[in-house]
Amino acid sequence: MEQRSYICLNCQNPLRLEFAQRRPDSADSEKKSETVITEALTGHSRNLMKLISDAQFPSDAPVCNVSFTFLKTICFFIPIFQDCSDALVKEMDAQVTTLDDEVKTYQTYITYLKENHPTTAIPELKAKLQNVADEERDLELQLKKLLCEEEAIDTELQTKRRAAEASSETSTELWKKYRDNLRQVFDDQDELHSLESERQYAEVQHRKLIDTNVLDLCFHIWVDGIVGEINGFRLGYLKEAPVEFTEINAALGQIVLLLEILLERIGVQHHELVPVAMGSHSYIKLRRNGNDIENYALYGQGTPLSGSSGIDAGIRRFLQLLEFLLKELKDRNKNFKPPYQIHAESLVDNGVKYNAVMTLNTDVRWSRAMALMLTDMKAACAQCDALRAPI
């Protein structure tokens, strides 16, 4: 009997095969068996249980200590080191048990299906399944379409988001510019209001200055009782209230200066007489044909009304200039009427003449004449201011 060397497919140990009846000596069978065993021994993927189940002869699936009955022929593989048949049988029994459980489960489910789902509804269920499959396919197509749309929308959203960020930055810059410009506008408005207030204040002050008679401010004339005064200097003399010539000379210098200003203000000049303001030594100049003829002093010394003052001629010339001024003012304003009329060297008050010269005059009458003359001067100041062109 021919002996071959085999290896257990499970433990890979050498086996000795004893045949009770040899398998048919066929070249094809021998070649096939060797090919299968070679595949098993070389580690090709092959199911051991399937290999044993498909074996027709013991040599087709050598395993330790396992017996096969094929056509009432018994053969044994005698293991040299260990037996593997028990483990294989146990595994096969476990698989059979598992398969029996699965068969029972499937049988139970089949019974349940038969009881609850009769076979008459199978075409309907197949149609419904087909509809569901078609719907699923349509939904998949819609899903693909929606995914494409979502991708396009995401792309557009990203583009718009970048544009929005750029627009936000631009908006921020514009807002900053607007804020700065608005602050500048507010500052300019505040400055404009301040300038407008200053302008209005300046306009009010200017109007006040326009309405103010500068001559009244510069030459304050005041008559209290009999004796009058100009800029604080008394122009009069009473025995009970005597006034020195120094004060009278200063007062006469003030009225000469005022007369000179009034003539200049209305733009006229006497053809012969010229007032010359020299403070306490003022005088009236007589000029003819451009030549100075004589000076008439308006300042004296000694005791007033003593007859030796030497200012009577100057007072007469002053009254001539004052009368000339009042006549010029009346020519410009027909409604103007001097408070007191001048006749030669006297002033008239209610038909009473008061002589302005000191010679052969009383202190009361002379003081009254000077007060009347100061009143005419004050009226002339007011009329000159009224004739001023409006600004």
ZAGUDREN-634388 format. One record per residue (C-alpha): residue in three letters; x, y, z. Coordinates in steps of 0.05 Angstrom, whole numbers, padded with zeros to 5 digits, always signed. Layout:
<pts>
ALAXYZ...
</pts>
This chain:
<pts>
MET+00000+00000+00000GLU+00028+00067-00021GLN+00042+00117+00035ARG+00040+00193+00025SER+00059+00250+00071TYR+00002+00298+00091ILE-00005+00359+00137CYS-00065+00374+00180LEU-00103+00433+00152ASN-00119+00458+00222CYS-00055+00451+00262GLN-00005+00443+00204ASN+00026+00379+00235PRO+00046+00318+00192LEU-00005+00262+00187ARG-00002+00188+00170LEU-00059+00164+00127GLU-00087+00093+00131PHE-00137+00073+00078ALA-00190+00020+00089GLN-00206+00026+00016ARG-00166+00067-00031ARG-00199+00118-00074PRO-00202+00105-00147ASP-00135+00111-00180SER-00150+00165-00228ALA-00099+00212-00255ASP-00149+00269-00257SER-00173+00256-00186GLU-00102+00250-00161LYS-00083+00314-00196LYS-00145+00350-00170SER-00133+00326-00098GLU-00061+00348-00099THR-00082+00416-00127VAL-00134+00426-00072ILE-00088+00404-00016THR-00032+00447-00044GLU-00078+00508-00044ALA-00098+00492+00028LEU-00027+00482+00051THR+00000+00543+00015GLY-00047+00589+00053HIS-00097+00606-00002SER-00163+00633+00025ARG-00206+00572+00033ASN-00260+00554+00083LEU-00238+00494+00124MET-00308+00471+00139LYS-00327+00476+00066LEU-00264+00440+00046ILE-00280+00382+00093SER-00353+00381+00071ASP-00335+00380-00002ALA-00282+00326+00005GLN-00298+00258-00028PHE-00238+00222-00001PRO-00199+00230+00064SER-00138+00254+00028ASP-00177+00312-00001ALA-00182+00344+00069PRO-00131+00315+00117VAL-00147+00333+00190CYS-00122+00301+00254ASN-00162+00241+00279VAL-00223+00249+00236SER-00261+00194+00203PHE-00301+00200+00139THR-00351+00152+00112PHE-00354+00155+00038LEU-00388+00098+00003LYS-00379+00054+00064THR-00305+00064+00063ILE-00270+00084+00128CYS-00204+00118+00131PHE-00166+00147+00189PHE-00116+00203+00196ILE-00072+00186+00253PRO-00042+00247+00286ILE+00031+00249+00305PHE+00027+00307+00354GLN-00045+00328+00368ASP-00117+00317+00348CYS-00159+00373+00316SER-00223+00335+00302ASP-00256+00349+00369ALA-00247+00424+00362LEU-00273+00422+00291VAL-00333+00381+00312LYS-00349+00430+00369GLU-00343+00488+00321MET-00387+00454+00271ASP-00438+00438+00325ALA-00438+00512+00346GLN-00448+00533+00275VAL-00504+00483+00266THR-00537+00509+00330THR-00530+00581+00305LEU-00559+00561+00238ASP-00617+00525+00272ASP-00631+00589+00313GLU-00629+00631+00250VAL-00676+00581+00215LYS-00725+00585+00274THR-00720+00662+00272TYR-00732+00664+00198GLN-00789+00613+00205THR-00821+00656+00259TYR-00814+00718+00217ILE-00843+00683+00156THR-00902+00660+00198TYR-00912+00731+00222LEU-00909+00757+00152LYS-00959+00706+00127GLU-01007+00722+00183ASN-01002+00797+00179HIS-00984+00809+00106PRO-01021+00762+00060THR-00989+00746-00006THR-01045+00782-00044ALA-01013+00849-00024ILE-00945+00832-00052PRO-00956+00864-00121GLU-00983+00925-00088LEU-00923+00927-00041LYS-00876+00916-00099ALA-00910+00974-00136LYS-00905+01016-00073LEU-00832+00996-00065GLN-00821+01016-00137ASN-00855+01082-00124VAL-00813+01092-00063ALA-00751+01075-00102ASP-00771+01124-00157GLU-00786+01176-00105GLU-00719+01163-00072ARG-00685+01171-00139ASP-00722+01236-00151LEU-00704+01259-00082GLU-00632+01242-00095LEU-00634+01282-00159GLN-00667+01339-00122LEU-00615+01332-00067LYS-00559+01336-00118LYS-00592+01396-00150LEU-00601+01429-00081LEU-00529+01414-00064CYS-00507+01447-00128GLU-00552+01506-00113GLU-00526+01508-00042GLU-00455+01509-00068ALA-00472+01565-00116ILE-00508+01603-00060ASP-00448+01592-00014THR-00402+01620-00068GLU-00449+01679-00079LEU-00455+01689-00004GLN-00380+01690+00004THR-00374+01740-00052LYS-00428+01784-00022ARG-00398+01776+00047ARG-00331+01801+00021ALA-00367+01857-00015ALA-00405+01873+00049GLU-00340+01874+00089ALA-00309+01921+00037SER-00373+01963+00038SER-00371+01963+00114GLU-00300+01988+00113THR-00319+02041+00063SER-00380+02059+00104THR-00336+02065+00166GLU-00288+02111+00130LEU-00346+02153+00103TRP-00377+02155+00172LYS-00311+02180+00201LYS-00308+02233+00147TYR-00381+02251+00161ARG-00367+02255+00235ASP-00307+02300+00225ASN-00344+02344+00175LEU-00404+02348+00221ARG-00359+02368+00279GLN-00327+02420+00234VAL-00397+02445+00214PHE-00416+02451+00287ASP-00351+02487+00303ASP-00363+02533+00243GLN-00434+02545+00266ASP-00411+02562+00336GLU-00359+02608+00307LEU-00411+02638+00260HIS-00459+02650+00318SER-00403+02680+00358LEU-00383+02725+00301GLU-00456+02743+00289SER-00463+02761+00363GLU-00400+02803+00358ARG-00427+02836+00295GLN-00493+02851+00327TYR-00458+02879+00389ALA-00412+02920+00345GLU-00471+02944+00305VAL-00507+02965+00369GLN-00446+03000+00394HIS-00436+03032+00326ARG-00508+03055+00326LYS-00498+03083+00395LEU-00436+03119+00372ILE-00474+03145+00311ASP-00530+03169+00355THR-00482+03198+00405ASN-00466+03271+00399VAL-00391+03272+00406LEU-00391+03347+00416ASP-00436+03339+00476LEU-00387+03288+00504CYS-00326+03330+00491PHE-00356+03396+00510HIS-00403+03389+00568ILE-00443+03453+00575TRP-00484+03462+00638VAL-00524+03522+00663ASP-00544+03522+00735GLY-00579+03585+00757ILE-00543+03647+00731VAL-00472+03621+00721GLY-00459+03572+00664GLU-00399+03526+00655ILE-00365+03485+00601ASN-00325+03423+00617GLY-00324+03442+00690PHE-00299+03513+00678ARG-00346+03569+00702LEU-00360+03626+00654GLY-00390+03680+00699TYR-00377+03722+00759LEU-00417+03738+00821LYS-00395+03778+00880GLU-00422+03725+00927ALA-00389+03671+00884PRO-00327+03703+00853VAL-00290+03667+00796GLU-00217+03679+00779PHE-00196+03701+00709THR-00155+03637+00701GLU-00219+03596+00703ILE-00256+03646+00658ASN-00199+03644+00608ALA-00201+03568+00607ALA-00276+03569+00594LEU-00268+03620+00538GLY-00214+03576+00507GLN-00263+03517+00508ILE-00318+03556+00472VAL-00269+03581+00420LEU-00247+03510+00406LEU-00320+03488+00402LEU-00336+03544+00354GLU-00277+03526+00309ILE-00300+03453+00307LEU-00372+03472+00291LEU-00351+03517+00233GLU-00307+03461+00206ARG-00362+03410+00216ILE-00412+03446+00171GLY-00356+03467+00124VAL-00362+03543+00127GLN-00312+03598+00142HIS-00323+03671+00159HIS-00295+03718+00106GLU-00255+03759+00158LEU-00257+03728+00227VAL-00220+03663+00245PRO-00224+03631+00315VAL-00158+03609+00341ALA-00162+03560+00400MET-00100+03566+00445GLY-00127+03542+00511SER-00128+03597+00563HIS-00098+03645+00512SER-00147+03637+00454TYR-00164+03695+00408ILE-00203+03716+00346LYS-00161+03734+00285LEU-00182+03787+00235ARG-00159+03773+00164ARG-00169+03813+00101ASN-00144+03795+00031GLY-00104+03738+00061ASN-00068+03782+00110ASP-00073+03780+00186ILE-00097+03849+00208GLU-00109+03843+00283ASN-00119+03792+00339TYR-00174+03800+00390ALA-00157+03767+00456LEU-00207+03724+00494TYR-00168+03722+00558GLY-00159+03774+00612GLN-00126+03786+00678GLY-00139+03822+00743THR-00209+03825+00770PRO-00268+03811+00724LEU-00316+03869+00711SER-00264+03918+00736GLY-00262+03954+00669SER-00190+03936+00654SER-00197+03864+00630GLY-00186+03878+00556ILE-00231+03821+00530ASP-00291+03861+00508ALA-00267+03867+00436GLY-00254+03791+00433ILE-00324+03777+00460ARG-00355+03822+00407ARG-00317+03785+00351PHE-00336+03718+00382LEU-00410+03738+00381GLN-00403+03757+00308LEU-00376+03688+00292LEU-00430+03654+00334GLU-00484+03694+00298PHE-00453+03674+00232LEU-00454+03600+00253LEU-00527+03603+00275LYS-00547+03636+00209GLU-00511+03581+00169LEU-00547+03528+00210LYS-00614+03561+00198ASP-00600+03564+00123ARG-00590+03488+00125ASN-00651+03475+00168LYS-00708+03525+00163ASN-00740+03497+00226PHE-00678+03511+00268LYS-00687+03570+00315PRO-00633+03590+00364PRO-00656+03594+00437TYR-00633+03665+00444GLN-00623+03719+00390ILE-00559+03758+00384HIS-00561+03833+00373ALA-00493+03865+00365GLU-00460+03853+00432SER-00522+03830+00470LEU-00565+03767+00476VAL-00641+03773+00483ASP-00682+03732+00533ASN-00757+03745+00532GLY-00745+03815+00504VAL-00692+03831+00555LYS-00622+03846+00529TYR-00562+03821+00567ASN-00497+03855+00548ALA-00438+03807+00538VAL-00382+03857+00548MET-00355+03872+00617THR-00348+03948+00611LEU-00404+03985+00647ASN-00439+03919+00663THR-00461+03884+00726ASP-00437+03817+00748VAL-00507+03787+00746ARG-00524+03812+00676TRP-00456+03793+00648SER-00461+03724+00679ARG-00531+03717+00650ALA-00506+03738+00581MET-00451+03685+00584ALA-00502+03632+00605LEU-00546+03650+00545MET-00486+03647+00499LEU-00468+03577+00525THR-00541+03555+00513ASP-00537+03578+00440MET-00471+03540+00433LYS-00504+03477+00460ALA-00562+03485+00411ALA-00512+03494+00354CYS-00478+03428+00374ALA-00544+03391+00371GLN-00562+03421+00303CYS-00494+03404+00273ASP-00503+03332+00297ALA-00573+03330+00266LEU-00545+03355+00199ARG-00495+03299+00197ALA-00506+03251+00138PRO-00535+03184+00161ILE-00488+03125+00159
</pts>
